[in-house]
Amino acid sequence: MVPSMTDLFGGAAPYYAKYRAGHGDPAIEHLAMTFGDDGTVLDLGCGPGTVAIPLARRVRDVLAVDPDAEMLAEGRRLAARAGNIRWLSGDSTRLGELPAFDHVVMGRSFHWMDRRAVLLELDELLPAHGVVALVGPSRAGEELPWEPAMRRVRDAFGVNTFTATSSYQATGEHHDDVLAASPFSELDATLYEYRQVYDVEAVIGLQLSYSYTAPARLGERVGAFTEAARRALLAHNPLGTWEQVTVTEVLIARRPRG
């Protein structure tokens, strides 16, 4: 049986919203300039609004769609004053049930989808000028500096992997390769870089935002996991702080111009 998003991310929403790296203002501005201000942008697999909330300040209307009720609730809470975001339950298998949209953006959600099928359906649903945009870590990203310590902790708790198989894991194809073979084969990629400092609590919170270490998967072991993580992180770096350079890729995909 294919796990639901609640199985994957149960209890993760507040940690995802607080500790997952954003994409930075330049990347969001790039998306806004690409979409323009006269259409509806679908954020498919929006999570708690990592893209939808900052993008809504720059475009006319955002349709934020996610299958996880906790993620949608967190997004609504964070964007309580944003009147141009509609939060809807849905997923990539029910695109035809959504209100009309002009463009679509996807973040980390894309790798959970049947990517080829989604792009074919988007080709039917998007207007002629419609754009598909992906935003997220670049494919050349380096290992996070705290990973050696955290990997040992996850191994000890038996939670270093999740049994769900994503489209990316199943085929090994990178997103840009899938797009290049789709109706949206005209690609334009831009990289943006910014620095963040993480402390021990931020690193632990980041772990609780992942599918393989979400609170629902850890269950009653959440407390033990966080304490083990804290000890391992401080043993790895007694200062308890790490600087991480985040490189975000904005990948714009259009249909070839005739």
BELJO-V233964 format. One record per residue. RES is the residue in one small letter. PSI is psi in radians with two decimals (none if undefined). Layout:
<<RES PSI> <RES PSI>>
This chain:
<<m 2.38> <v 2.20> <p 2.55> <s 2.96> <m -0.47> <t -0.67> <d -0.69> <l -0.72> <f 0.39> <g 2.15> <g -0.01> <a -0.30> <a -0.88> <p -0.58> <y -0.68> <y -0.80> <a -0.66> <k -0.62> <y -0.33> <r 2.41> <a 2.37> <g -3.01> <h -0.13> <g 2.59> <d -0.72> <p -0.67> <a -0.73> <i -0.69> <e -0.66> <h -0.80> <l -0.81> <a -0.75> <m -0.61> <t -0.77> <f -0.56> <g -3.11> <d 0.39> <d 0.37> <g 3.09> <t 2.28> <v 2.18> <l 2.11> <d 1.74> <l 2.06> <g 0.90> <c -0.29> <g -2.45> <p 0.34> <g 0.45> <t -0.67> <v -0.76> <a -0.75> <i -0.92> <p -0.53> <l -0.59> <a -0.42> <r -0.21> <r -0.15> <v 2.98> <r -0.78> <d 2.39> <v 2.32> <l 1.83> <a 2.01> <v 2.30> <d 2.58> <p -0.21> <d 2.00> <a -0.61> <e -0.70> <m -0.77> <l -0.72> <a -0.71> <e -0.71> <g -0.79> <r -0.70> <r -0.77> <l -0.48> <a 0.63> <a -0.52> <r 0.03> <a 1.84> <g -0.13> <n 0.38> <i 2.21> <r 2.12> <w 2.08> <l 2.48> <s 2.29> <g 3.06> <d -3.08> <s -0.20> <t -0.06> <r 0.65> <l -0.64> <g -0.23> <e -0.14> <l 2.73> <p 2.79> <a 2.56> <f 2.77> <d -0.52> <h 2.87> <v 2.44> <v 2.46> <m 2.46> <g -2.21> <r -0.24> <s -0.46> <f -0.58> <h -0.21> <w -0.17> <m 2.86> <d 1.58> <r -0.75> <r -0.75> <a -0.70> <v -0.77> <l -0.64> <l -0.71> <e -0.65> <l -0.57> <d -0.56> <e -0.54> <l -0.56> <l 2.54> <p 3.01> <a -0.61> <h 0.03> <g 2.48> <v 2.48> <v 2.19> <a 2.41> <l 2.45> <v 2.27> <g -3.02> <p 2.49> <s 2.75> <r -0.27> <a 0.34> <g 2.47> <e 2.85> <e 2.42> <l 2.51> <p -0.40> <w -0.02> <e -0.70> <p -0.74> <a -0.79> <m -0.56> <r -0.69> <r -0.68> <v -0.80> <r -0.66> <d -0.75> <a -0.55> <f 0.00> <g 0.60> <v 0.58> <n -0.24> <t 2.84> <f 2.57> <t -0.30> <a 2.47> <t 2.12> <s 2.90> <s -0.71> <y -0.78> <q -0.64> <a -0.64> <t -0.41> <g 0.02> <e 2.31> <h 2.75> <h -0.73> <d -0.52> <d -0.70> <v -0.75> <l -0.71> <a -0.43> <a 0.18> <s 3.09> <p -0.35> <f 1.14> <s -0.07> <e 1.88> <l 2.54> <d 2.01> <a 2.40> <t 2.41> <l 2.44> <y 2.44> <e 2.39> <y 2.77> <r 2.49> <q 2.61> <v 2.22> <y 2.40> <d -3.09> <v -0.78> <e -0.63> <a -0.68> <v -0.73> <i -0.74> <g -0.65> <l -0.72> <q -0.70> <l -0.12> <s -0.18> <y 2.69> <s -0.67> <y -0.22> <t 0.43> <a 2.64> <p -0.65> <a -0.56> <r -0.68> <l -0.54> <g -2.26> <e -0.13> <r 0.11> <v -0.85> <g -0.77> <a -0.67> <f -0.81> <t -0.65> <e -0.71> <a -0.69> <a -0.75> <r -0.78> <r -0.76> <a -0.69> <l -0.74> <l -0.52> <a -0.62> <h -0.67> <n 1.67> <p -0.41> <l -0.47> <g 0.38> <t 2.55> <w 2.39> <e 2.26> <q 2.25> <v 2.04> <t 2.23> <v 1.99> <t 2.33> <e 2.26> <v 2.00> <l 1.99> <i 2.21> <a 2.21> <r 2.83> <r 2.53> <p 2.41> <r 2.26> <g none>>
